[in-house]
Amino acid sequence: MESGATAEQIEHMAEAVRRLGLRASVIEGTERTVIAAIGEKRADMMESLASGPGVAAVMPIAAPYKLASREVRPDPSCVRVGEFAAGAGAVGVIAGPCSVESEEQIMSAARAVKAAGATALRGGAFKPRTSPYSFQGMKEEGLKLMAAAREETGLAVVTEVMGTDDVELVARYADVLQVGARNMQNYRLLEAVGGAGRPVLLKRGPSATMDEFLLAAEYILNEGNDQLMLCERGIRTFEGHTRFTLPLASISYLHRKTHLPVVIDPSHGTGHTYMVPDLAYAAIAAGADGLMVEVHPSPETALSDGYQSLDFAGFEAMMARCRRVAEAVDQELVGSTVPAS
């Protein structure tokens, strides 16, 4: 639409898009409003829309992912939940244990990561494990403990939902619904979380291409949910010195292709505690919009992923340096009120 288009003109054209059998998604930018017309196109549609009041131009979106594309939304989007924010210059930190194990464990973790400057708490209540004999999570009791931690600390709760049947239950307790790497192409689940009325954190599958990743995101956006973060957590390669290979080039590429915030998970991306801080610093320097870090009160006794979890002291030291890196690249580490040491 033209920069001076009125609200009436915008609604008129959105309705014109709907009359053509397409779905209209109105995206308000800093300089102008774009109406994304999603659906099967006919040759005569562009001409009929171009003559509408307040229309500056009508153009096809070249990318296969329409709503995620910078062509539709050139300005970076920001996801905000309470004190947590990621995107458009804000760097949010999500921290906590891989899985919720007990009240004492999750409460102590929440207090520690909050004190160090995190603004969101991660923790798995439902755990997808390679072996059916491994710890599967505390399920709803774990969700209740996460909610209690939020009540005390104010941290936003980020937790994974594994199946469509669990979406309503998890959304009842969580602030952000996480779709894990194993479920990146579970399209029915993507549609369900897209319609759940909660922000979503979508993790890249370990063998997924970037187009597949962005098209998975499109399923969520297509349900009308634009509160979406993309999480790079590493891919499978021939290397064996790390659990996965963490390609930080994803940050620059995704920022070029999409307006969605990019979160980096250096815990899964490396699989080694000693590597996590270095990759966190590098991710912020490369322009990441957020970090997702595993932190446990006693990593050596953790029921899952202790080998890649930081203890409280390690996380506090990492955050102090993350603040300095963020300042050096003109980013803001949201919620980091603890002075750098």
C-alpha positions as CSV (number, residue, x, y, z in Angstrom):
1,M,0.0,0.0,0.0
2,E,1.1,3.6,-0.4
3,S,2.8,5.2,2.6
4,G,-0.3,7.4,3.2
5,A,-2.9,4.7,2.7
6,T,-5.8,5.1,5.2
7,A,-7.2,2.4,7.4
8,E,-10.3,2.3,5.3
9,Q,-8.3,1.8,2.1
10,I,-6.3,-1.0,3.7
11,E,-9.4,-2.8,4.9
12,H,-11.0,-2.3,1.5
13,M,-8.1,-4.0,-0.2
14,A,-7.9,-6.8,2.3
15,E,-11.6,-7.5,1.6
16,A,-10.8,-7.4,-2.1
17,V,-8.2,-10.1,-1.6
18,R,-10.7,-12.2,0.3
19,R,-13.3,-11.9,-2.5
20,L,-10.7,-13.4,-4.9
21,G,-10.6,-16.5,-2.7
22,L,-7.3,-15.7,-1.1
23,R,-6.3,-15.1,2.5
24,A,-5.3,-11.6,3.4
25,S,-2.6,-11.0,6.0
26,V,-2.1,-7.3,6.9
27,I,1.5,-6.5,7.9
28,E,2.1,-3.0,9.3
29,G,5.7,-1.9,8.8
30,T,7.5,1.3,9.9
31,E,7.1,3.0,6.5
32,R,4.1,1.2,4.8
33,T,1.6,-1.5,5.1
34,V,1.8,-4.7,3.1
35,I,-1.2,-7.0,2.4
36,A,0.0,-10.6,1.7
37,A,-2.5,-12.4,-0.5
38,I,-2.0,-16.1,0.2
39,G,-3.4,-18.9,-2.0
40,E,-3.6,-20.1,-5.5
41,K,-3.2,-17.2,-8.0
42,R,-4.8,-16.5,-11.3
43,A,-3.4,-14.4,-14.1
44,D,-6.1,-11.7,-13.8
45,M,-5.7,-11.1,-10.0
46,M,-2.8,-8.8,-10.1
47,E,-4.4,-6.4,-12.5
48,S,-7.7,-6.3,-10.6
49,L,-5.9,-5.5,-7.3
50,A,-3.5,-2.9,-8.8
51,S,-6.3,-0.5,-9.5
52,G,-7.5,-0.4,-5.9
53,P,-7.5,2.7,-3.7
54,G,-4.2,3.3,-1.9
55,V,-2.4,0.5,-3.7
56,A,1.3,1.3,-4.6
57,A,2.2,-1.9,-6.3
58,V,1.2,-5.6,-6.6
59,M,4.0,-8.1,-7.0
60,P,4.4,-11.9,-6.7
61,I,6.4,-13.2,-3.8
62,A,9.3,-15.2,-5.2
63,A,10.2,-17.2,-2.1
64,P,8.3,-20.4,-1.5
65,Y,7.8,-19.3,2.1
66,K,5.4,-16.3,1.8
67,L,4.7,-14.9,5.2
68,A,8.2,-15.6,6.5
69,S,9.8,-13.7,3.7
70,R,11.5,-10.3,3.8
71,E,9.6,-9.6,0.6
72,V,6.4,-9.4,2.6
73,R,7.8,-7.9,5.8
74,P,11.1,-6.1,5.3
75,D,11.4,-4.9,8.9
76,P,12.6,-7.4,11.5
77,S,9.9,-8.7,13.8
78,C,10.2,-9.0,17.6
79,V,8.7,-11.6,19.9
80,R,7.9,-10.3,23.4
81,V,6.6,-12.2,26.4
82,G,6.7,-10.4,29.7
83,E,10.3,-9.2,30.2
84,F,11.6,-11.5,27.4
85,A,12.2,-10.0,24.0
86,A,14.0,-11.3,20.9
87,G,14.5,-9.5,17.6
88,A,14.8,-6.0,16.2
89,G,17.9,-5.3,18.2
90,A,16.9,-7.1,21.4
91,V,18.7,-10.3,22.5
92,G,16.7,-12.6,24.8
93,V,18.3,-15.4,26.9
94,I,16.3,-18.6,27.6
95,A,18.0,-20.7,30.2
96,G,17.3,-23.7,32.5
97,P,17.6,-27.4,32.7
98,C,17.0,-29.9,29.9
99,S,14.2,-31.5,31.9
100,V,12.2,-30.7,35.0
101,E,13.3,-33.2,37.7
102,S,12.0,-31.8,41.0
103,E,10.6,-28.7,42.6
104,E,14.0,-27.9,44.3
105,Q,15.8,-28.3,41.0
106,I,13.6,-26.1,38.8
107,M,13.1,-23.4,41.5
108,S,16.8,-23.1,42.2
109,A,17.6,-23.0,38.4
110,A,14.9,-20.3,37.9
111,R,16.3,-18.1,40.7
112,A,19.9,-18.5,39.4
113,V,19.3,-17.8,35.7
114,K,17.1,-14.8,36.7
115,A,19.8,-13.4,38.9
116,A,22.3,-13.8,36.0
117,G,20.1,-11.9,33.6
118,A,18.0,-14.4,31.7
119,T,14.4,-13.5,31.0
120,A,12.9,-16.9,30.1
121,L,13.1,-20.3,31.7
122,R,13.5,-23.5,29.7
123,G,12.7,-26.9,31.0
124,G,11.2,-30.1,29.5
125,A,8.1,-31.6,31.0
126,F,7.6,-33.9,28.1
127,K,11.0,-35.3,26.9
128,P,11.5,-36.9,23.5
129,R,14.2,-39.4,24.1
130,T,16.0,-41.7,21.7
131,S,15.5,-44.7,24.0
132,P,12.0,-45.5,25.4
133,Y,13.8,-46.5,28.7
134,S,15.3,-43.0,29.3
135,F,13.6,-40.4,31.5
136,Q,10.5,-39.2,29.7
137,G,9.8,-36.1,31.9
138,M,7.3,-35.3,34.7
139,K,4.6,-34.3,32.2
140,E,1.8,-32.1,33.7
141,E,3.4,-32.1,37.2
142,G,6.5,-30.7,35.5
143,L,4.4,-28.0,33.8
144,K,2.9,-27.0,37.2
145,L,6.4,-26.7,38.7
146,M,7.5,-24.4,35.7
147,A,4.4,-22.3,36.3
148,A,5.3,-22.0,40.0
149,A,8.8,-20.9,39.0
150,R,7.3,-18.2,36.8
151,E,5.1,-17.0,39.6
152,E,8.1,-16.5,41.9
153,T,10.6,-15.1,39.4
154,G,8.6,-13.5,36.5
155,L,10.5,-15.6,33.9
156,A,8.6,-16.5,30.8
157,V,8.2,-20.3,30.5
158,V,9.5,-22.1,27.4
159,T,8.7,-25.8,27.1
160,E,8.4,-28.4,24.4
161,V,5.1,-29.8,23.1
162,M,5.5,-33.2,21.4
163,G,2.1,-34.0,20.0
164,T,-1.2,-32.3,18.9
165,D,-3.0,-33.9,21.8
166,D,-0.7,-32.1,24.2
167,V,-1.0,-28.6,22.8
168,E,-4.0,-27.4,24.8
169,L,-2.5,-28.8,28.1
170,V,1.0,-27.3,27.5
171,A,-0.4,-23.9,26.4
172,R,-2.3,-23.8,29.7
173,Y,1.0,-23.5,31.6
174,A,3.6,-22.3,29.1
175,D,4.3,-18.8,27.7
176,V,6.2,-20.1,24.6
177,L,5.5,-23.4,22.9
178,Q,8.7,-25.1,21.7
179,V,8.6,-27.4,18.7
180,G,11.6,-29.7,18.9
181,A,14.0,-30.7,16.1
182,R,12.4,-34.1,15.8
183,N,9.0,-32.5,15.1
184,M,10.1,-29.7,12.7
185,Q,8.2,-31.4,9.9
186,N,5.3,-32.7,11.9
187,Y,2.9,-30.5,10.0
188,R,-0.3,-31.2,12.0
189,L,1.6,-30.2,15.2
190,L,2.9,-27.0,13.5
191,E,-0.7,-26.1,12.6
192,A,-1.9,-26.8,16.1
193,V,0.8,-24.7,17.8
194,G,0.1,-21.9,15.3
195,G,-3.5,-21.8,16.4
196,A,-2.8,-22.1,20.1
197,G,-2.5,-18.4,20.9
198,R,1.0,-18.6,22.2
199,P,4.4,-17.6,20.8
200,V,6.4,-20.4,19.3
201,L,10.0,-21.4,19.2
202,L,10.7,-23.7,16.2
203,K,13.9,-25.7,16.2
204,R,15.6,-26.7,13.0
205,G,15.7,-30.4,12.2
206,P,19.2,-31.9,12.3
207,S,19.0,-32.8,8.6
208,A,16.7,-30.0,7.3
209,T,17.6,-27.6,4.6
210,M,17.0,-23.9,5.1
211,D,14.1,-23.9,2.7
212,E,12.5,-26.8,4.6
213,F,13.1,-24.9,7.9
214,L,11.4,-21.8,6.6
215,L,8.5,-23.7,5.0
216,A,7.9,-25.4,8.4
217,A,7.8,-21.9,9.9
218,E,5.3,-21.0,7.2
219,Y,2.8,-23.5,8.6
220,I,2.8,-21.7,11.9
221,L,2.5,-18.2,10.3
222,N,-0.2,-19.4,8.0
223,E,-2.4,-20.0,11.1
224,G,-2.2,-16.3,11.9
225,N,0.5,-16.5,14.5
226,D,3.4,-14.1,13.8
227,Q,5.0,-14.5,17.3
228,L,7.5,-17.0,16.0
229,M,11.2,-17.6,16.7
230,L,13.6,-19.8,14.6
231,C,16.1,-21.8,16.6
232,E,19.3,-23.1,15.1
233,R,20.5,-26.0,17.2
234,G,23.0,-27.7,14.9
235,I,22.9,-30.2,12.1
236,R,24.4,-33.6,11.5
237,T,27.7,-33.7,9.6
238,F,30.6,-36.2,9.3
239,E,32.3,-34.5,12.3
240,G,32.5,-36.3,15.6
241,H,34.2,-33.8,17.9
242,T,30.8,-32.2,18.7
243,R,27.3,-33.6,19.2
244,F,26.1,-31.6,16.2
245,T,27.7,-29.0,13.9
246,L,26.5,-25.5,14.8
247,P,26.5,-23.4,11.7
248,L,26.5,-19.7,12.8
249,A,26.3,-18.7,9.1
250,S,22.6,-19.5,9.6
251,I,22.2,-16.2,11.5
252,S,23.3,-14.1,8.6
253,Y,21.4,-16.2,6.0
254,L,18.1,-16.2,7.9
255,H,18.3,-12.5,8.6
256,R,18.7,-11.9,4.8
257,K,15.7,-14.2,4.0
258,T,13.3,-13.7,6.8
259,H,12.1,-11.1,9.3
260,L,11.8,-13.8,12.1
261,P,14.1,-13.6,15.1
262,V,16.9,-16.2,15.2
263,V,17.8,-18.0,18.4
264,I,21.0,-20.1,18.8
265,D,21.2,-23.2,21.0
266,P,24.9,-23.7,21.8
267,S,24.2,-26.5,24.2
268,H,22.7,-29.0,21.7
269,G,24.9,-27.4,18.9
270,T,28.1,-28.5,20.7
271,G,27.2,-31.2,23.2
272,H,30.1,-30.1,25.5
273,T,29.9,-27.8,28.4
274,Y,33.2,-26.1,27.8
275,M,32.2,-25.1,24.3
276,V,28.9,-23.5,25.2
277,P,30.1,-20.1,26.3
278,D,32.4,-19.6,23.3
279,L,29.6,-20.4,20.8
280,A,27.3,-18.1,22.8
281,Y,29.7,-15.2,22.4
282,A,30.2,-15.9,18.7
283,A,26.4,-16.1,18.1
284,I,25.8,-12.7,19.7
285,A,28.7,-11.2,17.7
286,A,27.2,-12.7,14.5
287,G,23.8,-11.0,15.3
288,A,21.7,-13.7,17.0
289,D,18.5,-12.4,18.5
290,G,18.5,-14.9,21.3
291,L,20.3,-17.7,23.1
292,M,18.9,-21.0,24.5
293,V,21.2,-22.5,27.1
294,E,21.0,-25.5,29.3
295,V,21.7,-24.7,33.0
296,H,21.5,-27.2,35.9
297,P,22.2,-26.9,39.6
298,S,24.3,-30.1,39.4
299,P,25.1,-31.1,35.8
300,E,26.9,-34.4,36.9
301,T,23.6,-35.7,38.4
302,A,21.2,-34.4,35.7
303,L,18.8,-37.0,34.3
304,S,19.3,-35.7,30.8
305,D,22.0,-33.7,28.9
306,G,24.2,-33.0,31.9
307,Y,27.3,-33.2,29.7
308,Q,26.3,-30.0,27.9
309,S,24.8,-28.1,30.8
310,L,26.4,-25.2,32.6
311,D,26.3,-24.9,36.4
312,F,25.2,-21.7,38.0
313,A,28.6,-20.1,38.3
314,G,29.4,-21.0,34.7
315,F,26.2,-19.4,33.4
316,E,26.8,-16.2,35.5
317,A,30.3,-15.9,34.0
318,M,29.0,-16.5,30.5
319,M,26.3,-13.9,30.9
320,A,28.8,-11.2,32.1
321,R,30.8,-11.6,28.9
322,C,27.7,-11.9,26.7
323,R,26.7,-8.4,27.9
324,R,30.0,-7.0,26.8
325,V,29.8,-8.7,23.4
326,A,26.3,-7.5,22.9
327,E,27.3,-3.9,23.7
328,A,30.2,-4.1,21.3
329,V,27.9,-5.0,18.3
330,D,25.2,-2.5,19.3
331,Q,22.7,-5.1,20.6
332,E,20.8,-5.1,23.9
333,L,20.9,-8.1,26.1
334,V,17.3,-7.8,27.4
335,G,16.8,-8.1,31.2
336,S,20.5,-8.1,32.0
337,T,20.5,-5.8,35.0
338,V,23.5,-7.5,36.7
339,P,26.6,-5.3,36.2
340,A,29.4,-6.9,34.1
341,S,32.4,-8.1,36.1
